[in-house]
Amino acid sequence: MPIRREAIYEGDRELRWTARRFGEDFRGLRERTGVSQAALAATIGVARSVICRMEAGDPTVGPEIRARACACLGADFRMQVYAERTPMIFDAAHARIVEHILASRHPRWRAIVEAPLPGPGRRSSDIRLDDASDLVLFEVETHVRRAEEIVREVHSKRDAVATLGEPVRKVHVVLALPPTRHHQQLVRSLPSTVRAAFPTPSSALRQALESETLPWPGDGILWVAGS
């Protein structure tokens, strides 16, 4: 399926599911508070049919109506984003980092791009490298804003793969970053966090990536210049 069509399909499907879930939860809250649809509609200045549609899961009811209806019942209405899947598109810098890593690796490393991860959702690793002894998951980022968030993300991906029960190979995670001033300052500002989460230096990671025999040395940050 072309990316545009898939994005439209998946986005619309998520919207229908969210609207249906919202309607069920809202109806339950309204009934528990003893407020009628008519009274609620009159309070916020809409027809009763709008409240009926909203509770039935109609996704075309706007966020303003939902927010006002929630306010009437003493509830918070929030629009949030949950990054639980792999993006369908990436920026050009991201693609160049992926290409650089793939071109730099020794042929002993079997590579999978956008390697699916086990578990709920449709998460994946940007790159997965395998040999007889090691399995390496790469998370490619072009602009890290919150270090704690990316640490949780990469290690949760390692935990997901570990649930497969790899009996021989060790599972490692690597955060691949362009060496921008922002990233270097971010790493310097959190020395203890970085040492705990990514203890292996970039030079050792690169040597193992390019070597025919070196085992993978551990978790770390791989600085990818020229991206």
Secondary structure by P-SEA (a helix, b strand, c coil): ccaaaaaaaaaaaaaaaaaaaaaaaaaaaaaaacccaaaaaaaacccaaaaaaaaaccccccaaaaaaaaaaacbbbbbbbbcccccccccaaaaaaaaaaaaaccccbbbbcccccccccbbbbcbbbbcccbbbbbbbbcccccaaaaaaaaaaaaaaaaaaccccbbbbbbbbbcccaaaaaaaaacaaaaaacccccaaaaaaaaacccccccccbbbbbccc
